[in-house]
Amino acid sequence: MIGFMKNKNRIHQVYSELKYQDGRSRIFTGSYYPLARLLKSEIPEVAEALRYEEAANILVKAGEKSTTDNTVGLADPAFFAVFSSLL
């Protein structure tokens, strides 16, 4: 997705490493929620920080209408500023 973005050289993703007691480790994308706010407040070079998560089996309601979606993307409002060429 990032390959065609006009500001792709300014977009970075956080990876975390989970270390198990038996010596194994697992690397995954993402971090704990407070990190986005901390990065933006503590590092002047960070113009924007956002969180994105996918959730499964979410009930979505609008007035009298409702649906259960298999996957829903949950994102901070900054998502649209960072990924502006998606609009």
RAFEN-V15176 format. One record per pair of residues at least 12 apart in sequence whose ideal C-beta (glycine too) atoms are under 10 Angstrom apart, sorted by the first residue. I is the first residue (numbers start at 1). J is the second residue. D is the distance in Angstrom with one decimal. If there is no record, write none. Layout:
I/J/D + I/J/D
This chain:
1/83/8.0 + 1/86/8.1 + 2/83/8.5 + 4/85/7.2 + 4/86/9.6 + 5/82/8.9 + 5/83/6.8 + 5/84/8.5 + 5/85/5.6 + 5/86/8.3 + 6/84/8.0 + 6/85/5.5 + 7/47/9.6 + 7/82/8.0 + 7/83/9.1 + 7/84/8.0 + 7/85/8.1 + 8/85/9.4 + 10/45/9.7 + 10/47/7.4 + 10/48/9.4 + 10/82/8.8 + 11/48/9.5 + 11/82/6.4 + 11/83/8.0 + 12/39/9.7 + 12/46/9.0 + 12/49/9.7 + 13/29/6.0 + 13/30/8.4 + 13/31/9.9 + 13/52/9.7 + 14/28/10.0 + 14/29/7.2 + 14/30/6.4 + 14/31/4.7 + 14/32/9.9 + 14/35/6.7 + 14/36/8.5 + 14/39/8.2 + 14/49/9.0 + 14/51/9.7 + 15/27/5.7 + 15/28/7.0 + 15/29/5.8 + 15/30/7.9 + 15/31/8.3 + 16/28/5.9 + 16/29/7.8 + 16/30/6.3 + 16/31/5.2 + 16/32/8.2 + 16/35/9.0 + 29/52/9.5 + 30/51/8.3 + 30/52/8.3 + 30/53/7.7 + 31/51/8.6 + 32/51/9.6 + 33/51/5.9 + 33/53/8.9 + 33/76/9.8 + 34/51/9.7 + 35/49/7.8 + 35/51/8.4 + 36/48/9.1 + 36/49/3.9 + 36/50/6.1 + 36/51/5.1 + 36/52/9.8 + 36/76/7.1 + 36/78/8.5 + 37/49/7.0 + 37/51/9.1 + 37/76/9.7 + 40/78/9.1 + 47/78/9.6 + 47/81/9.0 + 47/82/8.7 + 48/76/8.9 + 48/78/4.8 + 48/79/9.4 + 48/81/6.0 + 48/82/5.5 + 49/76/8.1 + 49/78/7.1 + 49/82/8.9 + 50/75/6.4 + 50/76/4.2 + 50/77/8.1 + 50/78/4.1 + 50/79/5.3 + 50/80/9.4 + 50/81/8.3 + 50/82/5.9 + 50/83/9.0 + 51/74/8.1 + 51/75/6.9 + 51/76/5.2 + 51/78/8.7 + 51/79/8.7 + 52/73/6.5 + 52/74/7.1 + 52/75/4.5 + 52/76/7.6 + 52/78/9.8 + 52/79/6.4 + 52/82/9.7 + 52/83/9.6 + 53/72/9.3 + 53/73/7.6 + 53/74/4.9 + 53/75/7.8 + 54/70/10.0 + 54/71/5.4 + 54/72/7.0 + 54/73/5.6 + 54/74/7.4 + 54/75/9.8 + 55/69/9.1 + 55/71/7.4 + 55/72/5.3 + 55/73/8.2 + 55/74/5.9 + 56/68/9.8 + 56/69/8.5 + 56/70/6.2 + 56/71/5.7 + 56/72/7.8 + 57/69/7.8 + 57/70/6.8 + 57/71/8.6 + 57/72/8.9 + 58/70/8.6 + 58/71/8.1 + 58/72/4.3 + 58/73/9.9 + 58/74/8.5 + 59/72/9.6 + 60/72/6.9
